[in-house]
């Protein structure tokens, strides 16, 4: 690949690839041919250092060299800048259909088959029709997550939940917490007893209210009402009709509760003026008792608490509902992350080589390298063939600097990956190997889990129900520039404009603000938005039904 000049923040690192039969069959041979790929990476995981161990291994054995361009700022803005001048790297990290709609990606249909790419084909063949873009039926993105080789084995929950510090539950005697009211009762009591934590004023509940994270404000009431993640919509699973819930009674109920908590001082006044970095910074201090979020957003900040030995200030996920009789539906069965992963750009001079790189990386051999590391250095194998780590390995692998030097997390996040188990029965990653998870627990967490009778953090969430055939709605393409897309954007803008004011209002002011918010929603062409979603739901039911 040719080396391009970038206007964006860039880090150039070495790795490499050899496309000869000899190199593919014998990884012990040094690669004779070097191939440079420029890659746009959006993950906020640890970026590799120039002397990264895995980059050196890839360069030596496969011959790949990467130019990484990392996300710097807002993802939508950076994608828009690339689209405006066509300055695409060879490989693009995708989170939705933005690059597909812009014509930035090539269709991968001709490069992927049982003969050409057996690893990729085995990985996606059962869900191939779901992965194809609904607009033209072509495959553009190799998915990074959601395709499991067997049952889900993860011990840590990464999805949406109401999170609460372990210290709050510990002090309350390890109660079962089912409802939103119970949740805030615990937080209020703890905050009153502990007005400061680590020298900072205690914050009862915090949230993000910025563009790109509108869902932190908008989706919580949907879960509290017992619905799964369908974005802006509730879907009737008998009629398959979808409608927005932004102006629903259960949304009003949630925001009224937050307004009450704000009036009590449980929610910090700066919550609606902070950016993401400030939000994460407060979590790192250990003074935020609760939040609604997806774990991947704040996980690195939470890890900092563990690094400082503040295990009691880390969080437990709770699938809260409004009423005891409601069954929660936060955790779902794994599903294909459509449109999320890496795509090959129209600027890539050798797309076949790029696809073959991912084919190699999806082999069990390389998956173990990416997810476990190098045998004998990063993990061990016992007499029964089970993977494990020594205490020293576990300790060093919790260090972000070690990860930057020895892992490729930022790049691998959007790579296609084996999830669940390998053919030898080992879990795909250390955190999903139950005995390894247990061995890595600190004493505080061992006691905490034992008091709840849980084996891991995933067990705090609801058991998943069978996904509806169309699920999920949130990844339906609204078609850029359409009436549906415009209505969606307007709805998001209204949420950022009105919901903070609604939460900060009090007494009669709340009802007046709610009515104004609903009137603004009614002025939007919501019908166009709902019609588009319902059209695709019907299409999915017809084409995805097995």
Buried (B, 14 or more C-beta within 10 A) or exposed (E): BEEBEBEBEBBBBBBBBBBEEEBBEEBEEEBEEBBBBBBBBBBBBBBBBEEBBBBBBBBBBBBBBBBBBBBEEEBEEBBEBBBEEEBBBBBBBBBBBBBBBBEBBBBBEEBBEEEBBEBBBEBBEEBBEBBBBBEEEBBBBBBBBBBBBEEEBBBEBBBBBBBBBBBBBBBBEBEEBBBBEBBBBBBBEBBEEBEEBEEEEBBBBBBBBBEBBBBBBBBBBBBBBBBBBBBBBBBEEEEBBBBBBBBBEBBBBBBBBBBBBBBEBBBBEEBBEBEBEEBBEBBBBBBBBBBBBBBEBBBBBBBBBBEEEBBBBBBBBBBBBBEEEBEBBBBBBBBBBBBBBBBBBBBBEBBBBBBBBBBBBBBBEBBBBBBBBEEEEBBEBEEEEBBBBEEEBBEBBEEBEBBBBBBBBBBBBBBBBBBBBBEEEBBBBBBBBEEBBBBBBEEBBEEBBEEBEEEBBBEBBBEBEEEBBBBBBBBBBBBEEBBBBBBBEBBBBBBBEBBBBBBBBEEEEBEEBBEEBBEBBEEBEBEBBBBBBBEBBEEBEEBBEE
